Amino acid sequence: MDAVRVATLREVLAGTRWPTAARQFARTLRSSVEPQGGGLLLVGTEVYEPWHMAAHLVDESTWSGLPQLRPTLVRHHPRPDHPAHLSVGLGRIEAAGRGETLLVVAPDRPGGGLLERVHDARRAGATVLALGGGDPEVRGLAHEALTVTADDEVDLDTVQHLVSAAAGENGAPPRGRTFRDRLSRLADQLTAPPPARW
């Protein structure tokens, strides 16, 4: 989702908790992923893989100059004939430890095998974040969680867009004002109310 659409989405949701909640969660995500650490692991459930969030975080990593935001997508059933970036299995979570961040995106309760691995990663020192339907066990494992329920004004995909966009917002651009900064300013101008006429 580009900067103009994110700005429009935030304007539509301005009367709700979501812009602020997404920014707070994104701030935690950004601060937990250490530049010299083991990186960001992103995992979903057996039936829900967070492809879009992975792609948006890659974009945000590039635009913001924060390479540590580039996630490793961990999959439940990778196949050996898939490209390397799509072939990381659950064993990667078993190897997670101090200096690494594990983001669990789960609209529903994950299977027990994933929960055990997440628990072990947390005990080994990994920071665990959760974005999803609010399963009590997932929330209990997470250092920080953002819950989206069926009663909310937004769905999980929308919140993933808000969080991934916010994750790159406070990164230092490599040099001067970036194209993304200019695009964001343009979006703000396009969505601002018209000036008063005298």
N, C-alpha and C positions, 0 to 999 in steps of 0.2 A: 504494500500500500504506500503510495507516494505521500510527500509532505502535505500537499494540498488536501488530499482525502483525509489524512489524519487530522488536520486542522478543522476540516468540516465536521468530522466525527466528534471531535472534542467540543465543538460549538453546539452540536445537537444534544450532546450529553452534559452540557454545562450545569444543568440543574440537578444532576445526580452525583453520586459519590465516585463514579468511575474514573474521571480524569485524574483526580487526586489519588485515589487508591492505586491506579496503575502506575503513576509516577513514584509513589512511595515504594511499591514492590520493585519497580525497575531500579530505583536507587539502591535498594538492598542487593539486588542481583548484581548491579555494576560494582558495588563496593566489595562484594564477596568473591568476585573472580579476580584473583591476584595476577598482575601482569607477568610475574615470573613463576607463577604456580602451575599446577597441572591442567588448568583450563576448565571449561564449562562442558559438562555432560548433559545432554537433553534426552529424556526418555518418556515415552507414553505407555499406553497399555497394549495388551496383545491385539486389540481390535482398533486402537486409535493411536496412530503415529503422528507426532506434531511436525509434519513436513513444512507447513507454512511458517511456523514460528522459527524453525531452523533456517529457512531461506531468508526471512526478514532479519534475523540476528546476524547472518552473514553480511547482508546489505548494511545494517547499522554499524557493524564492525568496520567495514570499509569506509563508509561515509564519515564516521566520527573519529577515525584514527585510533580505535581501541581494539587491537587484534585479539585481546583476551575475550571479547564478546563472541568470537566465532565459535559456535558450538560443535561438539562431536555428537551426531545423532546416533543414539544407541537403539538397536532394533531387537525385537524378540526373536525373529526368524530370518536373519540375514542369509543370503545364499552366496556360495563361493564364487559364482559367476557375476555377481554384482560388482560395480566399481568400488574401490577401496573405501571411499567416504560413505558408502551405503552398506558396508560389510562389517560394521562394528556390532558385536553381539553383547548379550547381558554379562558376559565374563568381564567386560570392561568396568562394570559397576563393582564387581567383586574386587577389582584391583584398585578402586578409588580410595583415596585417603586424604591426609592433611594437605591443605593447599588447593584442593579441588572443590568444585561446586557441582552439585547434582540438582538439576531442575526437572521435577516430575510434573508432567502435564497429563492429567487424568480426569476426564469427564465423569467416569464411573470408578468404582472400586477396582484397583489393580489386582491381579492374581497374587496369591501368596508367595510365589517364587520371587516376584519383583519386590514385594514388601520386605522379604527377608534380606535380599541383597541391599536394598536401601538402608535397612537397619544396620547391617554390617558396615556399609560405607560410612554411615554417621558415627558408629563406634570407632572406626578407624581414623576419624578426624575430618571427614568431608563435610562441607556445609550443604544442607539439604533444604531446597525451596520447593514449594508445591503450588501449582496453579490448576484449579479444577473444581469438581463438584462438591468438595467439602467432606470427603470420606473421613470419618473420625480417626481411623488408623493412619492414614496419610498425613492428616494434620498433626497428629501426635508425633510423627517422625520428623516433621519439618521444623526448621528453625524459624521460617517465615512462610506464611501461606496466604493466598488470595483465592477466595471462594466465589464461584459463579453458580447460582442455582437457577432452576426453571422459573422462579418468581422474579428474577432480576430483569431489568430493562434491556440487557444485552446478553449475547451468547458467548460461549468460551472463545470462539474464533475472533470475535470483535475485541475481547479483552486481550488476547494474544497480540493483536495489532497494536493496541494502545501501549502494552508493556514493552514490546520490542522497539517501538518508535521512541518511547521515553528512555529506554536503556542507553541509547546513543546520544541523547540530547546534551549532556554536560561533558562530553568528551572534548578534549582539546583538539581542534583541527590541526593537521600537520603544519600548515603555514597559512597565516592570514585568514581571510573570510573564504569559506568553501562554497562550492556550488549549492550544497544542501542548505547552508545558511541563507544564501540569496533566495532560494526557492521557498524556504520557510517564511522569510520576510514578505515575499510576494503573496504567499497564502494568507498571511495575516492581513495584508492590505486588501486582498480580494474579499475576505470574510468580514472586514470591519464595516460598521454602519456608514452610510454616506455622510459626508461633512454637511453641517447645517448651512443653509443658504440664507444670506442676509438680504 
